[in-house]
């Protein structure tokens, strides 16, 4: 009897050891990408629901990257475009940002449907501020806009806040608390960037908060009526205009409208980058600005120093 008990204990111990080894291997696979982010860089994947259990939609992980040997600098918050998945974001751009001294978060959030799918036709005729109210709900959680069903806790700002709180508690290799103030993002320590819908979200936030920098990669084309860009583009910016940057590819079908929005927002002409490298076959000019490593020198100029 004693032998069988000892045998069961030994088997349980071996099973537990194997389980621990398996889990530790999983953690390692989440915590590093040796090819693009070699040591001492750290890469983390954090599901939004792990930071706020109310979150169920768009629960694919946030992407986090930083170099713990860097001076504790600014955070680059990247907001993906429509159908964007944070873990599939432009890693070469993120690595460039880390080398410039930033910690990087590519945020997972509800990014469908796109504004252009909702704020058009009769919806735009009924409400010329449709695009502004759409963005307000998706960014801040305002529930007065009824054409999308995002919940307040699904909002970009809540997801960012909860992620920063989670990282502050669980990752002591970086001072994540420096990007929080009174339970909200400390925008002065945060640079914003985004592509397409995400570029527009970055610009929208920079209008109402003074951020460290904002980079709008082909950031959308909101309208207030047919052929008339949305009024929110003309609002006064809390972020000084010399911190604003915008890019587009000359082959984008909506390039002229994108440039019109940049000028409406007051982005200095020398801060507007017209990308013109050849777009690989099967790829889109619209996303080429964040994917094509031929723009690395431009990325460095757009990002500036993060520390």
N, C-alpha and C positions, 0 to 999 in steps of 0.2 A: 504493500500500500504506500509506504513511504517512498519507494522507488518511483511509482507511478506519479505521485504528487510532485516529486522533484523533477521528473521528466516533463510534466505539464508546465511547471514553473519555468524550466529551461526553454521550452518551446515558446511560451508567452514572452519571455525575455528576448529571444531571438526575433520574434515577430515585431515586438516593439522597437528593437534596434533597427530592423529593416525599414519600418515605417518612418522613424526619425531620419534615417539616411535619405529615404525617398523625398520627404518633405524638405530636407535641407537642400537637396539637389534642385527642387522646384524653386525654392527661394533664390538660389544662385542664378537660375535661368532668368528669373524676373529682374535680378538686380544688376545685370551687366550685359553689354553688347560689345564683346571684345574687339570685333572688327572695326566698328566705327567709333566706339567710345572706349578706348583702351584705358587701363588703370592709370591713374587713380580715379577716373571718371566713374560716377555712379548713375545707373539707370533704374528707375522704379516704375512699376505698374500698379495702380491703385484703383479699384472699382469704386465708382461714385457711391454705391449702396453701402460700402464699408465705412464711408465717412458720414452718411446720413441714411438711416434705414428706410426712410420714407421714399427714397428714390428707387423707382422701378424701371422707368423708361430710359433709353439711351444709357444703359449700365455697362457698356464696354469700358475698359480701364482708361483712366487718365495716363498720360505719358509724362514722366518726370526725369530730368537729367541735370547733372551738375558735376563740377570738379571740386571735391572737398578741400583741395589744396589752394583754391582761389581765395583771394581776399573776399570777405562776405559782401557781395555787391547787390546789384538790382536783380529783380525777377523779370524774365520775359514771359508774359502770358500770351500764348498763341491760341487763336480761336479758329478752328477749321471751317471750311465752307460746307455747302449743302452736300449731304451724304458722306461727309468726311468722318473718318474713324481715327481717333487720336493715335493709336499705335501704328497706323500706317502713314503718319504725317511725314513732312519733308525732313528726314533725319540729317541730311547734310547741312541744311540751313540751321538746324538745332545745334549740331556740333560746332558750327561756326560761331553761333551765339555763346556757347559754353566757353569756347576759346577766347571770346571777347570779354569774358568775365561774368556772364550771366548764369543764374540758375534758370532752367527752362521748364515750363509746364505747357503741354499741349492738352487743352481741356476737352473732355468728353461731355457733350451736351445735346439736347434735342435740336437737330439742325434740319429737320424736315417737318412740314413742307417749307419750301423756300418762299420768301416774301413775294417774288414775282408770280408765284402760283396762286397767291391769296389776294394780294392788293392789285387787282386789275378789273377791268370791265365794270360791272354794276357795283362791286364793292368799292372801287375807287370813285365812282360817280357819287355814291352815297356818303363817302367819307374821304376827303382829300388828305387827311392825316393818317390814313390807313397804315402806311409804312412805318411812320413814327410810333404809332400805338402798338403795332406788331413788335417792333424792336424793343419797345419799353417793356412789354410783357415777357419777351424771351430773355432780356437782360436782367430786369429787376423783379419780375414776378407780378407786375401789376395785373390784376384780374379783371379790369374793366373791358378789355378787348376780348371779344367773344368768338373771333373767327379761327382761333387755335385753342387747343385744350391744355396747354402747358400749365402745370400747377406751380404755385409760388416757390416751392422748394426745388423745382426743376430749373429755376432760373440760373443763368450764368453766374451771377454774383453769389448766390447761395452755394452753388457747387464749388466755386473757387474758395469761398470762406471756409466751408466744411473741409475741403482738402487741405488747406493751410493749417487748420486746427489739428487735423489728423496727423499731418507730417510733423507738426510741432511736438506732438505727443509720442510719435513712434519712430522718428528718424532724428537722432541727436547729432548726426554728423554735419548738419547744416542748421543755421539759426532761422528756421521758418517763421518764428514769431516776429521777426523784424518786418514782415510784410502784413502784419495785422495791427490794428489800432482800435481799441474799444469794440472789439468783436466784429470789425469790418475790415475789408482790404485797405491797406495803407497805400493809396494810389501813388503817392509821391515816390515810392520805392519800386513801382511797377511800370515797366514798359509794355505796351500793347502791340501786338501784330496779329494779322489774320489774313486769310485768303478768301476772296469772293464774299459770301454772306458773312464770314468771320471778319473780313477786313472792315465791312460796314459796321459790325458789332463793335469792333475796336474803336472806330471813329465815333460811333454813337456814345460810347463810354467817355472818350476823351473830350467830348463836347461838354459833359456835365461834371467831370472830375479833372483835376489837374494831375496828369500822369507824367511819368519821367520821359516818355517818348511814345509816338504812335506811328506804326508803319502799316499802311493800307495796301495790300497786294490785290489789285483788280477788284476793289471792294464793292461791287454791286451797282445797281442802277434803279434806285427807288424813284417812283413817280408820285406826283400829287394829282395829275390829270394826264390825259393823253399828250405825249411829247413834252411834258413839263416836269422837270425833276422835283423831288420832294422838298418841301419847305424846310425840313429839319437840317438840310445841308447848309442853309444860310444862317442858322442860329449862331450866336456868339459862343466862342470856345473858351472853356475854363483852362484848357491846356494852351500855353503860349504857342503861337503859330510857327515859331522857329523850331519846335519839337515835332512838327508834323512832316510825314513823308508819304508819298504815294507812288505806286508803280502800276504799269500795265504793259501788255505786249501789243505791238503795233498791228499784229494780225488778228487781234480779237475782234469779233463782229461788233461788240459794244464799246470799242476803244474810245470813240469820240464822246460818248455819254459819260464814261468813266472820267475822262479828262475834264468834262464839264462839271462833274461833282467835285473834283479836286479843286478846281478854281473857285467854285461856290463856297467851299470850306475855307478858302484863303491859304491853301498850301503854297508856299513860295515856289516860283517856277523852277528854281534850281534844286528843289527837293522833289520834283516830279520826274520819275525815271521812265523813259520809253525803252523798254526792252525790245531787242530786234534780232536776237540770234535765231537761227533756223530751228523750227519746231520739229522734233523727230516724227517720222511717219507713225500714224496711229495715236499720237499724243495731241493734247489740246493747248493752244496758245494761252488760253485763260489761266491755266495752272502752271505754265512753264516758268514763270518768274520765281516760284518757290522751289522748283524741282531741278532746274538746270544749273549744274555746278559751274558752268561757264560764267555765271553771274556772281561768283564768290567775292570778287573785289567790290562789286556793288553792294552785296549783302553786308560786307564789313563797314562800308560807308553808311549804309542805312541804319545799322545797329549801333554804331559808335561803341564807346567803351562801357561795359557793364559794371566796372568797379572803379 
